[in-house]
Every structure is written in C-alpha cells, then in structure tokens.
Amino acid sequence: SIVPWGGTPIYQALQRGCLEYPDEMDTFIYLSDGGPWPTFFQDGTDHGQAVLSNFPTWYAGKRAYGCKLACFSRNAQPAGYASAWARTCALRRRLQGRPPSKLHSDGILFGLMRHFLCER
C-alpha cells in the first residue's frame, strides 16, 4: 500500500546528494515539498538539527569548488497557505496516496532537475 508522507527525508537526500555526486558542479539544487521527515530519528535525534550539524561537512568539497546552493521549498506545510480553503486542499492532497517515485525518469521534475544539473 502507498503511505502518505508528512514531509521530506532531508537528511538522507542532502547526504546522498553531497557524497554521491562529484564536487565539480556549478549548482547544487535541493527541492523539498515538506519539513524534515521523520521529525525525530529512532534514536531521538532531531532531524532538522542533524541536518544543520552535518550539512556543512558534506557540502565542504562542493563549496570549495565554488558550487552554488539553491534550495526550493514547494508547499512546505499546509499551515503556510493564506486561506483556509487552500490549507484544506493541501491537507487533502497530503493524505492522498502518492506513487513511490515522484522523480521517475519520465516525469517533469526529473527533466527539470537533469536540466539544471547538466547546465554549465
């Protein structure tokens, strides 16, 4: 079954992006659609604090190369919407099932990310 997510696995995404891609890139793009998920790891560590503590070390090689960091947050949390109607729609969307891979190879987000990563 498909389980709705309340946020984004930011720690794993940034760690993999920094350590698995070469340092020699012009722009590192991070796209998020929610807050850190899960909020706390199984050992009780705060997800957001763990990212803030470790990201500078992961990103150091890219930064030394001169890589720019671009972060985008799309519909971060339903509470961020101005109207009650928009918040209700956002909550409804979050509760709907999602396909396992939002960045599948024939999806528009995959093409957008590939475009920006390949642009030099």
N, CA, C and O atoms as a Tinker XYZ file with bonds, in Angstrom:
   480  protein
     1  N      0.835000   -1.185000    0.000000    73     2
     2  CA     0.000000    0.000000    0.000000    64     1     3
     3  C      0.879000    1.247000    0.000000    63     2     4     5
     4  O      2.032000    1.209000    0.430000    81     3
     5  N      0.332000    2.327000   -0.476000    73     3     6
     6  CA     1.067000    3.593000   -0.536000    64     5     7
     7  C      0.792000    4.364000    0.748000    63     6     8     9
     8  O     -0.360000    4.541000    1.142000    81     7
     9  N      1.854000    4.817000    1.392000    73     7    10
    10  CA     1.739000    5.535000    2.656000    64     9    11
    11  C      1.967000    7.019000    2.406000    63    10    12    13
    12  O      2.982000    7.379000    1.808000    81    11
    13  N      1.058000    7.900000    2.842000    73    11    14
    14  CA     1.289000    9.330000    2.651000    64    13    15
    15  C      2.430000    9.825000    3.544000    63    14    16    17
    16  O      2.565000    9.407000    4.694000    81    15
    17  N      3.227000   10.704000    3.003000    73    15    18
    18  CA     4.341000   11.279000    3.764000    64    17    19
    19  C      3.947000   12.647000    4.286000    63    18    20    21
    20  O      3.206000   13.380000    3.631000    81    19
    21  N      4.437000   12.985000    5.452000    73    19    22
    22  CA     4.177000   14.299000    6.020000    64    21    23
    23  C      5.291000   15.275000    5.738000    63    22    24    25
    24  O      5.197000   16.435000    6.141000    81    23
    25  N      6.324000   14.861000    5.075000    73    23    26
    26  CA     7.448000   15.754000    4.828000    64    25    27
    27  C      8.480000   15.106000    3.929000    63    26    28    29
    28  O      8.161000   14.199000    3.159000    81    27
    29  N      9.707000   15.565000    4.024000    73    27    30
    30  CA    10.783000   15.132000    3.146000    64    29    31
    31  C     11.931000   14.545000    3.962000    63    30    32    33
    32  O     12.302000   15.111000    4.990000    81    31
    33  N     12.502000   13.416000    3.521000    73    31    34
    34  CA    13.663000   12.845000    4.216000    64    33    35
    35  C     14.917000   13.674000    3.897000    63    34    36    37
    36  O     15.802000   13.226000    3.169000    81    35
    37  N     14.973000   14.867000    4.445000    73    35    38
    38  CA    16.001000   15.851000    4.108000    64    37    39
    39  C     17.413000   15.344000    4.403000    63    38    40    41
    40  O     18.312000   15.507000    3.577000    81    39
    41  N     17.612000   14.740000    5.553000    73    39    42
    42  CA    18.954000   14.287000    5.948000    64    41    43
    43  C     19.526000   13.345000    4.895000    63    42    44    45
    44  O     20.642000   13.543000    4.416000    81    43
    45  N     18.760000   12.324000    4.540000    73    43    46
    46  CA    19.234000   11.337000    3.582000    64    45    47
    47  C     19.423000   11.952000    2.201000    63    46    48    49
    48  O     20.385000   11.625000    1.506000    81    47
    49  N     18.520000   12.837000    1.799000    73    47    50
    50  CA    18.607000   13.451000    0.472000    64    49    51
    51  C     19.855000   14.315000    0.344000    63    50    52    53
    52  O     20.583000   14.212000   -0.643000    81    51
    53  N     20.103000   15.161000    1.330000    73    51    54
    54  CA    21.281000   16.032000    1.264000    64    53    55
    55  C     22.579000   15.241000    1.414000    63    54    56    57
    56  O     23.562000   15.522000    0.729000    81    55
    57  N     22.582000   14.268000    2.298000    73    55    58
    58  CA    23.783000   13.448000    2.475000    64    57    59
    59  C     24.129000   12.722000    1.174000    63    58    60    61
    60  O     25.277000   12.757000    0.733000    81    59
    61  N     23.158000   12.075000    0.569000    73    59    62
    62  CA    23.411000   11.362000   -0.691000    64    61    63
    63  C     23.807000   12.327000   -1.797000    63    62    64    65
    64  O     24.738000   12.057000   -2.556000    81    63
    65  N     23.108000   13.448000   -1.890000    73    63    66
    66  CA    23.429000   14.418000   -2.929000    64    65    67
    67  C     24.847000   14.953000   -2.817000    63    66    68    69
    68  O     25.526000   15.144000   -3.825000    81    67
    69  N     25.284000   15.191000   -1.609000    73    67    70
    70  CA    26.634000   15.728000   -1.393000    64    69    71
    71  C     27.719000   14.671000   -1.564000    63    70    72    73
    72  O     28.777000   14.956000   -2.125000    81    71
    73  N     27.471000   13.472000   -1.094000    73    71    74
    74  CA    28.513000   12.450000   -1.092000    64    73    75
    75  C     28.548000   11.594000   -2.354000    63    74    76    77
    76  O     29.595000   11.040000   -2.690000    81    75
    77  N     27.430000   11.477000   -3.056000    73    75    78
    78  CA    27.396000   10.612000   -4.230000    64    77    79
    79  C     27.608000   11.347000   -5.550000    63    78    80    81
    80  O     27.920000   10.716000   -6.560000    81    79
    81  N     27.445000   12.661000   -5.559000    73    79    82
    82  CA    27.683000   13.436000   -6.771000    64    81    83
    83  C     29.041000   14.116000   -6.655000    63    82    84    85
    84  O     29.478000   14.440000   -5.551000    81    83
    85  N     29.713000   14.336000   -7.783000    73    83    86
    86  CA    31.047000   14.934000   -7.732000    64    85    87
    87  C     31.010000   16.378000   -7.212000    63    86    88    89
    88  O     30.005000   17.077000   -7.346000    81    87
    89  N     32.120000   16.800000   -6.620000    73    87    90
    90  CA    32.214000   18.170000   -6.104000    64    89    91
    91  C     32.260000   19.198000   -7.225000    63    90    92    93
    92  O     31.892000   20.356000   -7.024000    81    91
    93  N     32.704000   18.786000   -8.393000    73    91    94
    94  CA    32.895000   19.693000   -9.517000    64    93    95
    95  C     31.576000   19.955000  -10.237000    63    94    96    97
    96  O     31.359000   19.471000  -11.347000    81    95
    97  N     30.706000   20.715000   -9.604000    73    95    98
    98  CA    29.446000   21.118000  -10.231000    64    97    99
    99  C     29.221000   22.591000   -9.947000    63    98   100   101
   100  O     29.717000   23.134000   -8.960000    81    99
   101  N     28.461000   23.229000  -10.830000    73    99   102
   102  CA    28.217000   24.668000  -10.681000    64   101   103
   103  C     27.136000   24.980000   -9.657000    63   102   104   105
   104  O     27.262000   25.924000   -8.878000    81   103
   105  N     26.071000   24.179000   -9.662000    73   103   106
   106  CA    24.935000   24.454000   -8.786000    64   105   107
   107  C     24.404000   23.164000   -8.187000    63   106   108   109
   108  O     24.196000   22.181000   -8.898000    81   107
   109  N     24.188000   23.169000   -6.897000    73   107   110
   110  CA    23.580000   22.050000   -6.177000    64   109   111
   111  C     22.151000   22.486000   -5.881000    63   110   112   113
   112  O     21.935000   23.464000   -5.166000    81   111
   113  N     21.177000   21.767000   -6.427000    73   111   114
   114  CA    19.775000   22.153000   -6.267000    64   113   115
   115  C     19.090000   21.189000   -5.312000    63   114   116   117
   116  O     19.135000   19.972000   -5.493000    81   115
   117  N     18.460000   21.751000   -4.299000    73   115   118
   118  CA    17.690000   20.945000   -3.359000    64   117   119
   119  C     16.231000   21.368000   -3.447000    63   118   120   121
   120  O     15.905000   22.534000   -3.220000    81   119
   121  N     15.352000   20.427000   -3.774000    73   119   122
   122  CA    13.923000   20.680000   -3.901000    64   121   123
   123  C     13.193000   19.890000   -2.828000    63   122   124   125
   124  O     13.337000   18.671000   -2.744000    81   123
   125  N     12.414000   20.577000   -2.010000    73   123   126
   126  CA    11.697000   19.927000   -0.909000    64   125   127
   127  C     10.213000   20.242000   -0.999000    63   126   128   129
   128  O      9.817000   21.316000   -1.455000    81   127
   129  N      9.404000   19.298000   -0.562000    73   127   130
   130  CA     7.963000   19.562000   -0.510000    64   129   131
   131  C      7.417000   19.370000    0.898000    63   130   132   133
   132  O      6.233000   19.084000    1.074000    81   131
   133  N      8.260000   19.522000    1.882000    73   131   134
   134  CA     7.788000   19.385000    3.254000    64   133   135
   135  C      8.899000   19.607000    4.253000    63   134   136   137
   136  O     10.054000   19.824000    3.885000    81   135
   137  N      8.545000   19.550000    5.498000    73   135   138
   138  CA     9.534000   19.695000    6.557000    64   137   139
   139  C     10.313000   18.404000    6.739000    63   138   140   141
   140  O      9.986000   17.392000    6.118000    81   139
   141  N     11.334000   18.422000    7.576000    73   139   142
   142  CA    12.131000   17.205000    7.809000    64   141   143
   143  C     11.241000   16.055000    8.270000    63   142   144   145
   144  O     10.431000   16.210000    9.184000    81   143
   145  N     11.398000   14.921000    7.638000    73   143   146
   146  CA    10.598000   13.747000    7.976000    64   145   147
   147  C     11.502000   12.551000    8.126000    63   146   148   149
   148  O     12.348000   12.348000    7.255000    81   147
   149  N     11.395000   11.765000    9.132000    73   147   150
   150  CA    10.562000   11.986000   10.314000    64   149   151
   151  C     11.131000   13.134000   11.154000    63   150   152   153
   152  O     12.307000   13.473000   11.031000    81   151
   153  N     10.305000   13.719000   11.995000    73   151   154
   154  CA    10.757000   14.847000   12.811000    64   153   155
   155  C     11.916000   14.433000   13.707000    63   154   156   157
   156  O     12.862000   15.199000   13.892000    81   155
   157  N     11.849000   13.245000   14.256000    73   155   158
   158  CA    12.930000   12.707000   15.091000    64   157   159
   159  C     13.316000   11.331000   14.566000    63   158   160   161
   160  O     12.460000   10.552000   14.146000    81   159
   161  N     14.615000   11.041000   14.594000    73   159   162
   162  CA    15.078000    9.714000   14.200000    64   161   163
   163  C     14.785000    8.736000   15.335000    63   162   164   165
   164  O     14.410000    9.153000   16.431000    81   163
   165  N     14.953000    7.451000   15.082000    73   163   166
   166  CA    14.634000    6.422000   16.081000    64   165   167
   167  C     15.435000    6.606000   17.365000    63   166   168   169
   168  O     14.962000    6.252000   18.445000    81   167
   169  N     16.648000    7.158000   17.256000    73   167   170
   170  CA    17.456000    7.352000   18.465000    64   169   171
   171  C     17.100000    8.647000   19.210000    63   170   172   173
   172  O     17.743000    8.986000   20.203000    81   171
   173  N     16.070000    9.372000   18.730000    73   171   174
   174  CA    15.620000   10.583000   19.397000    64   173   175
   175  C     16.265000   11.858000   18.865000    63   174   176   177
   176  O     15.907000   12.953000   19.300000    81   175
   177  N     17.209000   11.739000   17.930000    73   175   178
   178  CA    17.879000   12.903000   17.368000    64   177   179
   179  C     16.899000   13.725000   16.534000    63   178   180   181
   180  O     16.132000   13.174000   15.744000    81   179
   181  N     16.928000   15.039000   16.713000    73   179   182
   182  CA    16.091000   15.949000   15.946000    64   181   183
   183  C     16.592000   15.992000   14.501000    63   182   184   185
   184  O     17.762000   16.289000   14.260000    81   183
   185  N     15.727000   15.700000   13.554000    73   183   186
   186  CA    16.077000   15.622000   12.137000    64   185   187
   187  C     16.676000   16.942000   11.639000    63   186   188   189
   188  O     17.742000   16.948000   11.024000    81   187
   189  N     15.994000   18.051000   11.903000    73   187   190
   190  CA    16.458000   19.356000   11.446000    64   189   191
   191  C     17.825000   19.726000   12.010000    63   190   192   193
   192  O     18.681000   20.232000   11.284000    81   191
   193  N     18.031000   19.478000   13.294000    73   191   194
   194  CA    19.323000   19.778000   13.916000    64   193   195
   195  C     20.430000   18.904000   13.355000    63   194   196   197
   196  O     21.564000   19.358000   13.202000    81   195
   197  N     20.110000   17.642000   13.045000    73   195   198
   198  CA    21.106000   16.741000   12.469000    64   197   199
   199  C     21.551000   17.253000   11.095000    63   198   200   201
   200  O     22.733000   17.186000   10.760000    81   199
   201  N     20.613000   17.759000   10.309000    73   199   202
   202  CA    20.964000   18.328000    9.001000    64   201   203
   203  C     21.860000   19.538000    9.181000    63   202   204   205
   204  O     22.900000   19.646000    8.531000    81   203
   205  N     21.464000   20.451000   10.063000    73   203   206
   206  CA    22.255000   21.669000   10.279000    64   205   207
   207  C     23.658000   21.359000   10.792000    63   206   208   209
   208  O     24.609000   22.069000   10.468000    81   207
   209  N     23.786000   20.319000   11.578000    73   207   210
   210  CA    25.094000   19.944000   12.122000    64   209   211
   211  C     25.998000   19.300000   11.080000    63   210   212   213
   212  O     27.202000   19.557000   11.070000    81   211
   213  N     25.440000   18.466000   10.200000    73   211   214
   214  CA    26.249000   17.667000    9.280000    64   213   215
   215  C     26.393000   18.232000    7.878000    63   214   216   217
   216  O     27.380000   17.941000    7.203000    81   215
   217  N     25.435000   19.033000    7.419000    73   215   218
   218  CA    25.471000   19.513000    6.048000    64   217   219
   219  C     26.746000   20.290000    5.708000    63   218   220   221
   220  O     27.297000   20.071000    4.629000    81   219
   221  N     27.243000   21.180000    6.561000    73   219   222
   222  CA    28.466000   21.907000    6.191000    64   221   223
   223  C     29.643000   20.980000    5.869000    63   222   224   225
   224  O     30.432000   21.276000    4.972000    81   223
   225  N     29.765000   19.880000    6.580000    73   223   226
   226  CA    30.847000   18.923000    6.312000    64   225   227
   227  C     30.610000   18.214000    4.982000    63   226   228   229
   228  O     31.537000   18.063000    4.186000    81   227
   229  N     29.380000   17.780000    4.738000    73   227   230
   230  CA    29.062000   17.095000    3.486000    64   229   231
   231  C     29.300000   17.998000    2.281000    63   230   232   233
   232  O     29.798000   17.543000    1.251000    81   231
   233  N     28.949000   19.272000    2.405000    73   231   234
   234  CA    28.973000   20.223000    1.296000    64   233   235
   235  C     30.345000   20.896000    1.111000    63   234   236   237
   236  O     30.546000   21.620000    0.136000    81   235
   237  N     31.259000   20.669000    2.010000    73   235   238
   238  CA    32.545000   21.382000    2.007000    64   237   239
   239  C     33.289000   21.277000    0.681000    63   238   240   241
   240  O     33.803000   22.285000    0.196000    81   239
   241  N     33.362000   20.104000    0.087000    73   239   242
   242  CA    34.075000   19.935000   -1.178000    64   241   243
   243  C     33.435000   20.713000   -2.309000    63   242   244   245
   244  O     34.131000   21.315000   -3.127000    81   243
   245  N     32.113000   20.704000   -2.360000    73   243   246
   246  CA    31.397000   21.453000   -3.392000    64   245   247
   247  C     31.580000   22.952000   -3.174000    63   246   248   249
   248  O     31.758000   23.709000   -4.128000    81   247
   249  N     31.537000   23.362000   -1.937000    73   247   250
   250  CA    31.718000   24.788000   -1.624000    64   249   251
   251  C     33.120000   25.240000   -2.023000    63   250   252   253
   252  O     33.288000   26.318000   -2.593000    81   251
   253  N     34.118000   24.424000   -1.727000    73   251   254
   254  CA    35.500000   24.764000   -2.077000    64   253   255
   255  C     35.660000   24.895000   -3.596000    63   254   256   257
   256  O     36.461000   25.699000   -4.072000    81   255
   257  N     34.901000   24.110000   -4.344000    73   255   258
   258  CA    34.947000   24.180000   -5.802000    64   257   259
   259  C     34.245000   25.437000   -6.321000    63   258   260   261
   260  O     34.493000   25.866000   -7.448000    81   259
   261  N     33.372000   26.028000   -5.503000    73   259   262
   262  CA    32.623000   27.225000   -5.909000    64   261   263
   263  C     31.191000   26.928000   -6.301000    63   262   264   265
   264  O     30.526000   27.760000   -6.918000    81   263
   265  N     30.717000   25.753000   -5.949000    73   263   266
   266  CA    29.356000   25.334000   -6.267000    64   265   267
   267  C     28.351000   26.202000   -5.499000    63   266   268   269
   268  O     28.502000   26.432000   -4.299000    81   267
   269  N     27.327000   26.678000   -6.213000    73   267   270
   270  CA    26.264000   27.459000   -5.581000    64   269   271
   271  C     25.190000   26.515000   -5.055000    63   270   272   273
   272  O     24.942000   25.459000   -5.636000    81   271
   273  N     24.564000   26.896000   -3.968000    73   271   274
   274  CA    23.491000   26.104000   -3.372000    64   273   275
   275  C     22.165000   26.808000   -3.624000    63   274   276   277
   276  O     21.999000   27.973000   -3.264000    81   275
   277  N     21.218000   26.100000   -4.243000    73   275   278
   278  CA    19.886000   26.640000   -4.496000    64   277   279
   279  C     18.874000   25.725000   -3.827000    63   278   280   281
   280  O     18.833000   24.530000   -4.120000    81   279
   281  N     18.062000   26.265000   -2.937000    73   279   282
   282  CA    17.064000   25.478000   -2.215000    64   281   283
   283  C     15.671000   25.978000   -2.570000    63   282   284   285
   284  O     15.407000   27.181000   -2.559000    81   283
   285  N     14.798000   25.053000   -2.882000    73   283   286
   286  CA    13.414000   25.377000   -3.211000    64   285   287
   287  C     12.501000   24.556000   -2.315000    63   286   288   289
   288  O     12.695000   23.352000   -2.145000    81   287
   289  N     11.511000   25.218000   -1.749000    73   287   290
   290  CA    10.534000   24.536000   -0.921000    64   289   291
   291  C      9.169000   24.766000   -1.547000    63   290   292   293
   292  O      8.714000   25.903000   -1.670000    81   291
   293  N      8.528000   23.690000   -1.937000    73   291   294
   294  CA     7.225000   23.770000   -2.590000    64   293   295
   295  C      6.159000   23.268000   -1.627000    63   294   296   297
   296  O      6.215000   22.125000   -1.174000    81   295
   297  N      5.188000   24.123000   -1.314000    73   295   298
   298  CA     4.076000   23.745000   -0.437000    64   297   299
   299  C      4.578000   23.108000    0.852000    63   298   300   301
   300  O      4.125000   22.033000    1.245000    81   299
   301  N      5.513000   23.778000    1.500000    73   299   302
   302  CA     6.194000   23.210000    2.660000    64   301   303
   303  C      5.240000   22.636000    3.709000    63   302   304   305
   304  O      5.401000   21.485000    4.113000    81   303
   305  N      4.298000   23.377000    4.138000    73   303   306
   306  CA     3.343000   22.891000    5.132000    64   305   307
   307  C      1.992000   23.531000    4.859000    63   306   308   309
   308  O      1.940000   24.703000    4.486000    81   307
   309  N      0.906000   22.804000    5.031000    73   307   310
   310  CA    -0.416000   23.384000    4.787000    64   309   311
   311  C     -0.664000   24.656000    5.592000    63   310   312   313
   312  O     -1.392000   25.534000    5.127000    81   311
   313  N     -0.087000   24.782000    6.772000    73   311   314
   314  CA    -0.307000   25.978000    7.597000    64   313   315
   315  C      0.247000   27.224000    6.934000    63   314   316   317
   316  O     -0.125000   28.335000    7.311000    81   315
   317  N      1.133000   27.067000    5.947000    73   315   318
   318  CA     1.727000   28.210000    5.272000    64   317   319
   319  C      0.813000   28.862000    4.245000    63   318   320   321
   320  O      1.148000   29.923000    3.718000    81   319
   321  N     -0.334000   28.256000    3.946000    73   319   322
   322  CA    -1.256000   28.822000    2.977000    64   321   323
   323  C     -2.057000   29.942000    3.614000    63   322   324   325
   324  O     -2.382000   29.898000    4.801000    81   323
   325  N     -2.368000   30.942000    2.813000    73   323   326
   326  CA    -3.056000   32.120000    3.334000    64   325   327
   327  C     -4.527000   31.860000    3.658000    63   326   328   329
   328  O     -5.028000   32.352000    4.669000    81   327
   329  N     -5.219000   31.104000    2.824000    73   327   330
   330  CA    -6.658000   30.920000    3.048000    64   329   331
   331  C     -6.950000   29.545000    3.639000    63   330   332   333
   332  O     -6.195000   28.590000    3.460000    81   331
   333  N     -8.069000   29.483000    4.344000    73   331   334
   334  CA    -8.496000   28.206000    4.930000    64   333   335
   335  C     -8.785000   27.193000    3.828000    63   334   336   337
   336  O     -8.489000   26.008000    3.988000    81   335
   337  N     -9.358000   27.641000    2.713000    73   335   338
   338  CA    -9.657000   26.752000    1.600000    64   337   339
   339  C     -8.376000   26.133000    1.044000    63   338   340   341
   340  O     -8.339000   24.932000    0.775000    81   339
   341  N     -7.328000   26.934000    0.870000    73   339   342
   342  CA    -6.053000   26.429000    0.341000    64   341   343
   343  C     -5.429000   25.434000    1.323000    63   342   344   345
   344  O     -4.867000   24.423000    0.902000    81   343
   345  N     -5.521000   25.712000    2.623000    73   343   346
   346  CA    -4.986000   24.781000    3.633000    64   345   347
   347  C     -5.725000   23.445000    3.576000    63   346   348   349
   348  O     -5.104000   22.385000    3.660000    81   347
   349  N     -7.046000   23.495000    3.434000    73   347   350
   350  CA    -7.849000   22.268000    3.361000    64   349   351
   351  C     -7.461000   21.449000    2.136000    63   350   352   353
   352  O     -7.320000   20.229000    2.223000    81   351
   353  N     -7.290000   22.108000    1.003000    73   351   354
   354  CA    -6.884000   21.399000   -0.231000    64   353   355
   355  C     -5.502000   20.778000   -0.062000    63   354   356   357
   356  O     -5.267000   19.650000   -0.496000    81   355
   357  N     -4.594000   21.508000    0.565000    73   355   358
   358  CA    -3.238000   20.986000    0.768000    64   357   359
   359  C     -3.261000   19.761000    1.675000    63   358   360   361
   360  O     -2.575000   18.775000    1.408000    81   359
   361  N     -4.048000   19.822000    2.742000    73   359   362
   362  CA    -4.154000   18.675000    3.642000    64   361   363
   363  C     -4.737000   17.474000    2.912000    63   362   364   365
   364  O     -4.278000   16.346000    3.095000    81   363
   365  N     -5.741000   17.716000    2.092000    73   363   366
   366  CA    -6.366000   16.638000    1.330000    64   365   367
   367  C     -5.353000   15.989000    0.381000    63   366   368   369
   368  O     -5.301000   14.765000    0.262000    81   367
   369  N     -4.553000   16.818000   -0.290000    73   367   370
   370  CA    -3.538000   16.287000   -1.205000    64   369   371
   371  C     -2.514000   15.445000   -0.459000    63   370   372   373
   372  O     -2.088000   14.402000   -0.955000    81   371
   373  N     -2.114000   15.893000    0.741000    73   371   374
   374  CA    -1.104000   15.168000    1.510000    64   373   375
   375  C     -1.629000   13.810000    1.975000    63   374   376   377
   376  O     -0.851000   12.873000    2.154000    81   375
   377  N     -2.930000   13.699000    2.170000    73   375   378
   378  CA    -3.497000   12.442000    2.643000    64   377   379
   379  C     -3.773000   11.456000    1.512000    63   378   380   381
   380  O     -4.018000   10.276000    1.764000    81   379
   381  N     -3.734000   11.928000    0.281000    73   379   382
   382  CA    -3.944000   11.033000   -0.853000    64   381   383
   383  C     -2.699000   10.194000   -1.073000    63   382   384   385
   384  O     -1.585000   10.632000   -0.786000    81   383
   385  N     -2.891000    9.003000   -1.576000    73   383   386
   386  CA    -1.757000    8.148000   -1.893000    64   385   387
   387  C     -0.904000    8.750000   -2.990000    63   386   388   389
   388  O     -1.409000    9.431000   -3.883000    81   387
   389  N      0.383000    8.498000   -2.919000    73   387   390
   390  CA     1.305000    9.000000   -3.931000    64   389   391
   391  C      2.063000    7.833000   -4.542000    63   390   392   393
   392  O      2.279000    6.817000   -3.881000    81   391
   393  N      2.464000    7.970000   -5.788000    73   391   394
   394  CA     3.286000    6.924000   -6.381000    64   393   395
   395  C      4.633000    6.865000   -5.666000    63   394   396   397
   396  O      5.070000    7.873000   -5.111000    81   395
   397  N      5.295000    5.723000   -5.665000    73   395   398
   398  CA     6.553000    5.578000   -4.930000    64   397   399
   399  C      7.644000    6.560000   -5.351000    63   398   400   401
   400  O      8.434000    7.000000   -4.515000    81   399
   401  N      7.695000    6.907000   -6.636000    73   399   402
   402  CA     8.781000    7.764000   -7.087000    64   401   403
   403  C      8.243000    8.993000   -7.789000    63   402   404   405
   404  O      7.739000    8.902000   -8.908000    81   403
   405  N      8.348000   10.158000   -7.132000    73   403   406
   406  CA     7.884000   11.390000   -7.749000    64   405   407
   407  C      8.858000   11.872000   -8.813000    63   406   408   409
   408  O      8.463000   12.608000   -9.717000    81   407
   409  N     10.112000   11.477000   -8.724000    73   407   410
   410  CA    11.110000   11.905000   -9.693000    64   409   411
   411  C     11.426000   10.791000  -10.685000    63   410   412   413
   412  O     12.585000   10.614000  -11.062000    81   411
   413  N     10.402000   10.031000  -11.119000    73   411   414
   414  CA    10.642000    8.959000  -12.074000    64   413   415
   415  C     11.206000    9.549000  -13.363000    63   414   416   417
   416  O     10.982000   10.721000  -13.665000    81   415
   417  N     11.935000    8.737000  -14.118000    73   415   418
   418  CA    12.720000    9.236000  -15.243000    64   417   419
   419  C     11.903000    9.906000  -16.341000    63   418   420   421
   420  O     12.466000   10.692000  -17.103000    81   419
   421  N     10.615000    9.639000  -16.459000    73   419   422
   422  CA     9.833000   10.315000  -17.489000    64   421   423
   423  C      8.951000   11.423000  -16.903000    63   422   424   425
   424  O      8.068000   11.939000  -17.587000    81   423
   425  N      9.188000   11.784000  -15.647000    73   423   426
   426  CA     8.419000   12.841000  -15.001000    64   425   427
   427  C      9.006000   14.217000  -15.250000    63   426   428   429
   428  O     10.191000   14.350000  -15.559000    81   427
   429  N      8.175000   15.241000  -15.115000    73   427   430
   430  CA     8.608000   16.606000  -15.404000    64   429   431
   431  C      9.662000   17.092000  -14.402000    63   430   432   433
   432  O     10.581000   17.816000  -14.785000    81   431
   433  N      9.542000   16.703000  -13.117000    73   431   434
   434  CA    10.539000   17.138000  -12.144000    64   433   435
   435  C     11.910000   16.533000  -12.440000    63   434   436   437
   436  O     12.934000   17.188000  -12.247000    81   435
   437  N     11.931000   15.290000  -12.905000    73   435   438
   438  CA    13.196000   14.643000  -13.251000    64   437   439
   439  C     13.878000   15.417000  -14.374000    63   438   440   441
   440  O     15.078000   15.686000  -14.314000    81   439
   441  N     13.104000   15.773000  -15.399000    73   439   442
   442  CA    13.656000   16.539000  -16.515000    64   441   443
   443  C     14.163000   17.896000  -16.079000    63   442   444   445
   444  O     15.220000   18.337000  -16.531000    81   443
   445  N     13.428000   18.560000  -15.211000    73   443   446
   446  CA    13.849000   19.866000  -14.706000    64   445   447
   447  C     15.149000   19.759000  -13.923000    63   446   448   449
   448  O     16.066000   20.557000  -14.119000    81   447
   449  N     15.227000   18.774000  -13.036000    73   447   450
   450  CA    16.445000   18.607000  -12.235000    64   449   451
   451  C     17.627000   18.244000  -13.132000    63   450   452   453
   452  O     18.727000   18.759000  -12.936000    81   451
   453  N     17.419000   17.369000  -14.109000    73   451   454
   454  CA    18.501000   16.991000  -15.025000    64   453   455
   455  C     18.974000   18.213000  -15.802000    63   454   456   457
   456  O     20.175000   18.389000  -16.003000    81   455
   457  N     18.040000   19.065000  -16.245000    73   455   458
   458  CA    18.395000   20.269000  -16.980000    64   457   459
   459  C     19.314000   21.164000  -16.154000    63   458   460   461
   460  O     20.355000   21.609000  -16.637000    81   459
   461  N     18.920000   21.426000  -14.894000    73   459   462
   462  CA    19.730000   22.325000  -14.068000    64   461   463
   463  C     21.062000   21.697000  -13.667000    63   462   464   465
   464  O     22.065000   22.402000  -13.561000    81   463
   465  N     21.088000   20.406000  -13.447000    73   463   466
   466  CA    22.339000   19.761000  -13.073000    64   465   467
   467  C     23.312000   19.689000  -14.245000    63   466   468   469
   468  O     24.525000   19.717000  -14.040000    81   467
   469  N     22.801000   19.596000  -15.458000    73   467   470
   470  CA    23.668000   19.493000  -16.638000    64   469   471
   471  C     24.074000   20.857000  -17.185000    63   470   472   473
   472  O     25.031000   20.960000  -17.952000    81   471
   473  N     23.347000   21.905000  -16.790000    73   471   474
   474  CA    23.641000   23.238000  -17.309000    64   473   475
   475  C     24.957000   23.752000  -16.720000    63   474   476   477
   476  O     25.140000   23.748000  -15.503000    81   475
   477  N     25.850000   24.184000  -17.568000    73   475   478
   478  CA    27.151000   24.707000  -17.103000    64   477   479
   479  C     27.431000   26.025000  -17.743000    63   478   480
   480  O     28.472000   26.628000  -17.484000    81   479
